[in-house]
């Protein structure tokens, strides 16, 4: 089984417009869709601040219903210039 990687390894989504751009890039296959849950090694290697994972939610028994990565991150903060 090939290693599952993030849709993008260093990306921060700041607003709905950013999210729409990411989803359009996945739809047009410029960015990749995550197809399955990550295993322990993949979680250790790829889950970090800025890692972006896009997957398709499914209503059938084989689809992904919940993402659990086991990592906790602090709340994002906007910097004041």
N, C-alpha and C positions, 0 to 999 in steps of 0.2 A: 504494500500500500504506500503510495507516495506521500511525502510529508506535506501536511496542510500548512499554508503560510498565510499571513495577514493579507487582507485586500490591499493595504498600504502600510508600510512599517513606521512612517513618521508623518502623521497628518493630524491636525487638530481641527475639528468641526466647530466653528464658532456660532453658526446660525443656520436657519432653515435653508438659506441660499447655498451655503457650503454643502449641506446634506443633499440637496437636490443635484448639485454638480457631481457629487460622488456617486449617487444612485444612477445618474445618466451615464457616467463613465463605466459603471458596471454593466448597465443595460447594453451599451454599445461595445462591450468587451475590451475597453481600454484599461479597465481594472478588473481583477478577478473576483469571482463570487466564491465564498467559502462554502464547501459542499458537505462538510461533516463536522462533528465536535472534535476538538483538539484532544490528543492524548497527553499524558503527563509530560513527556519530553517536549512536545510542541508548546504546551502551556509555559513550561520553564523557559524555553528559548524565545518565544515570540510575544508573550503578554507583558507589555510594559507601557508606560505613559507614551501616548502618541500612536500606538498600534491601533489600526482601524480594521475591523472585521465586518463584512457585509455578507449576510446570508438571507435566503428566502424562507420566510415563515410558511409552514405547511399545516393543513388541517388533517392530513391522513396520519396513520399510525407510524409511518417511517420518517416523518418530517421532524425537524428540530422545533421544539416548543419552548425551550428555555435555555439560555446560555449561562453556564456557571464556570467561571475561570479560577475561582479560589483566590483571587488577588483583590486587595483593597487599595483604593487610591483616594487621596485627599480631594477635596472640592477644588474645582478650577477657580482661579482668581484672575481678575482683569488687572493689569498693571496701570497705574496712573502716570501719565507722562507730564 
